[in-house]
Amino acid sequence: MSDLPLLTAKEKMGDGGVTRLSYWLGSKHIGSARIIQTTLGEINVNKYQRRKGYGTRILKDLENRGVTTTLIVTDEGAAFFKEAGWITRDGWWWTKPTGQEPHRGRILALPWWQVQTLFFPKIII
């Protein structure tokens, strides 16, 4: 990414802790984002600038600003965040991975007597 042109961000503070950011490539407006503390409210890349990596670069900048969660309601948004490596538990709220996520096969990590109690409750050890 070092050979890519530098994106700059202009911040505008709003009410209630909302920060609006507009992203520029020189004098050309590329996209925008809105964040509330550590939550991303929206991210937008201008129609003719899409599929060029700008969305991913904007997301990296937002992550560097402390953004860790977002609410996604479109299939396109979900695909974008999935490709960026974010994870979801319910299909709506997405989070930046921290490396501390619980293992998906959590039941297998239980001690054997708890697994046996779950699967065979009538058997007493």
HELIX and SHEET records of a PDB file:
HELIX    1   1 ASP A   15  GLY A   17  5                                   3    
HELIX    2   2 LYS A   47  GLN A   49  5                                   3    
HELIX    3   3 TYR A   54  ASN A   64  1                                  11    
HELIX    4   4 ASP A   75  GLU A   83  1                                   9    
HELIX    5   5 ARG A  106  ALA A  109  5                                   4    
HELIX    6   6 TRP A  112  PHE A  119  1                                   8    
SHEET    1   A 7 THR A   8  MET A  13  0                                        
SHEET    2   A 7 VAL A  18  LEU A  25 -1                                        
SHEET    3   A 7 LYS A  28  ILE A  36 -1                                        
SHEET    4   A 7 THR A  39  VAL A  45 -1                                        
SHEET    5   A 7 THR A  69  LEU A  71  1                                        
SHEET    6   A 7 TRP A  93  THR A  95 -1                                        
SHEET    7   A 7 ILE A  87  THR A  88 -1                                        
END                                                                             
